């Protein structure tokens, strides 16, 4: 059951690196206080600078209309700031990165 999954000691979130994805994380963390961002965001942060792996907030990518996330959260605020112009879908992460990073938290978001 879902309640058993989120009750585990290490609970990580991984979604799209965009304004809506970060807002989803904050909403979930409000209900699951021990929820952390996954280290899987590291390759996504790097992908923001690659045109073939990131995209603008436009209708073609179904990202239009996302509003900038304003938060004082020390981890989320910098992430929201670096993905204001472009977003990265979670599918950009490789299988190798999933194996290596999925069981670890994201500590410092740096491009």
Secondary structure as GFF3:
##gff-version 3
##sequence-region A 1 111
A	DSSP	alpha_helix	2	6	.	.	.	ID=ss1
A	DSSP	beta_strand	11	13	.	.	.	ID=ss2
A	DSSP	alpha_helix	19	31	.	.	.	ID=ss3
A	DSSP	beta_strand	35	37	.	.	.	ID=ss4
A	DSSP	alpha_helix	41	47	.	.	.	ID=ss5
A	DSSP	beta_strand	55	56	.	.	.	ID=ss6
A	DSSP	three_ten_helix	59	61	.	.	.	ID=ss7
A	DSSP	alpha_helix	76	82	.	.	.	ID=ss8
A	DSSP	beta_strand	86	87	.	.	.	ID=ss9
A	DSSP	three_ten_helix	90	92	.	.	.	ID=ss10
A	DSSP	alpha_helix	95	101	.	.	.	ID=ss11
###
